[in-house]
Amino acid sequence: MDKPEKTVPRIVRRDLRNHGLFGTAYLKQHMVSDDVWTQSSLTEQLKAMIELNDKYNTYKRVEERHKISYVKKEHRRLEDECNYGRAMLQKARNGKSREIYNIFINHNNI
């Protein structure tokens, strides 16, 4: 039986400046009017949301750089560990028995 593929809903990203929910066209279309809620207060709210979104994007960029840096360091560490193990095995294959014993006595994990 073939299972139907799960489709993941696509995220739609809109610029807050052009967002339909917060625009004047939405307000006019749905007859939303309030004496307290003016166009200037709407603009202030949008500016605050845009600033918050910019801060969030900056934070995500910094976080992403940190992740990349960590992965590079971990990759280098694992590469060095593999090279060291390869060198020890090469010594074990070609070395004298006493040298081999000294190598493996100091490394219990091998």
N, C-alpha and C positions, 0 to 999 in steps of 0.2 A: 504494500500500500504506500502510495506516495503521500507524504504529508504536505499540506499547502505551506508555502513559504510565508513566514511572518513578515509582514511589511511594517517597517518602523515609520511612524509619522514624521514627515519632514518638518524641521523647524523653519519657520518663516521669520526672518529678521527684517524689521522695518526701522528706518531712521525715525527717531522720536519727533524730529521736526516735521515729518510728513505723515505721522501716524493718524489713521482715520478716527480712532476713538477720542483723541484729544484735539482734533481740528475744529475750526469754526463751521465747516460744512456739516459735520456730525451734529453739532449743537443746533444749527438751523433746521436740519432735516428732521430731527426728533423733537423739535420745539422745547428744548431745554433752556430755560431762562430763569435767572435768579438775580435779584438786585444785589446780593452780596457777591456773587460769582461773576466778575466782569472779565472782559478780554485781557486786561492787564494782569489780573490775578491768575488767569489761565496761562498767560505767557510766563509769569514768574514760576508757576509750578512746572511748566515744561523746561524752563532753564535749569531749575533745580534737578529735575530728572535727568537731563542731558549731562549735567556736571557729575551726578552720581554714576551714570553709565560710563563716563570717561574715567572716573576713578576706578571703577570696577575693571575696565579694560586694561588700565595701567597695572593694576594689581595682578591680573591674569597673565600679562606679559612678563612681569617680574617672576611670578611663580613658574611659568613655563621655562624661562631661562635657568632658574634654579634646578628644575628637573633635568634639563639637558646637561647641565654641569655635573650633576650627581651621576647620571648615566655614563658620561664620559669617564669620570674618575673610577667608577665601578668597573667599566670595561677595561681600563688600563690595569687595574689591580688584578683582575682575572687573567688578563693576558700575561702579566708578569708571573703570576702563580703557575700558569701552564708552561711558560718557558723554563721556570725553575725546576718544575717536575720533570720536564723533558730532559733537561741537563742532568738531573740526578739519575734518571733511568739510563741515559747514555753512559754515565760513569759506571753504573751497576753492570751494564752489559760488557764494557771494555775494561773495567778496573780490576784491581786485586781484591781478594776476598776480605782482607782486613779493612780496606777502605770502604767496601760495600757494607760491611757490618757496622762501621762507624756512622755511615750515612743513615742507615735505617734505624739504628738504636736511638738516634736523636729525634726521629720523626715517627711517632707512634701511630699517626693517622695513615701511614702508607702500608 
